[in-house]
């Protein structure tokens, strides 16, 4: 039985939102994974941006993702970036079912079970008054 | 009339400062100035023969202290794109002789953390403990999933490059080997699939180059090395967004093969193809990057890079010797930029016939690169002893 991956503890460096990413982080605080959709061409833009990454329109509106997706790539980290991080942790790129990528970490999963194609869903961990961080966990 | 403006530009001077894990008594400025003194000595030029400086944050201080103003300058940390800018500035008549230099010392002091240049803060990666090894691992794992590339193939790349550094007397890790692929696989895991010895090391040091016109090069002591071609592929900022292999726009050109289009342009400028390359001075931040580059540049088919690098093909005496000084894994890795210049310096040494490790006999064409898909960019230069 291998180790079960846990979220990081408070004390890690935290995101500093921008004017155009603040709605994304506000969404995390209420348990929503938000993304932008272009009202001109319909494409999704992620990470949050001031313009559509398909047609460069500024006409973007926020929607809420199902939070469901699958692992696109992964790496188990055994040498922490700084001592603030507890190893092992698994960084993943997840392809959400809506079709966008998100970089995050996997938790509530055995460390050696992560693989490309694994079905995952978002789960949120509060790290400060301002920042709640999205993680992924297995769907089953 | 040259067939391409780059062909009228020659690299006439190259130099390294001391390179070491830690350079006591130096900071980034003093070690860079040491490399500048050495490159002037290599060419026989004086500071007042230099009318352009591309040395990142040292461009201003160098021009001020050399009193070589008024001079052309570029303040970006120099690597292949800045060498190409310097060549373009000469080719368009803005200046005639450019000093390119960079160095780093005293930057990496908190050894409990990864090096500071490997972990730029960004709101979408900062809380997930990302650093360069993890970013490049996400690229490598995707390739392994798609094509069955193996840890043993990655380890073969790392052992080959580290053995080149083992043999190079100026390499920071001179004499540390020799290494077998099993030695690489036995080192501790850093970020799966990268073991410690699959990764770049960190060190301190500086280096410098001087570029001038073909015409002026004929009066200087060194055998001129000409720029046959060069171009740059970027897919966005490094280490801020998911480093996805399939990142692409409507063109369908994907980040996984960043460098492919720069290589195609470079080969077209030089009227060359991969089989004309005698030595591959490829950038080696992580072992997998070498496999990726052979596929990206058209040396082999997509997915075949893992098999391609086996059986001695990329080692000394092989068909495509890579990174002949030990690269960032063994020669030196001073920071965010300086070590990228080493690839071009080694390409020049190979074409001069003066590389002290893994010299390729009668090398006439060198392919040099910087970057990697984990950082969303790759830059390419082709160097030659003759031009088309």
Interface residues (C-beta under 8 A of the other chain):
Chain A: X8 X12 X13 X14 X15 X16 X17 X18 X21 X47 X53 X54 X72 X73 X74 X75 X76 X77 X78 X79 X80 X81 X82 X83 X85 X89 X91 X93 X101 X102 X103 X104 X105 X116 X127 X131 X133
Chain B: X110 X112 X113 X114 X119 X121 X123 X124 X125 X126 X127 X128 X129 X130 X131 X133 X134 X137 X138 X139 X141 X142 X145 X188 X189 X190 X191 X192 X193 X196 X240 X241 X242 X243 X244 X245 X249 X250
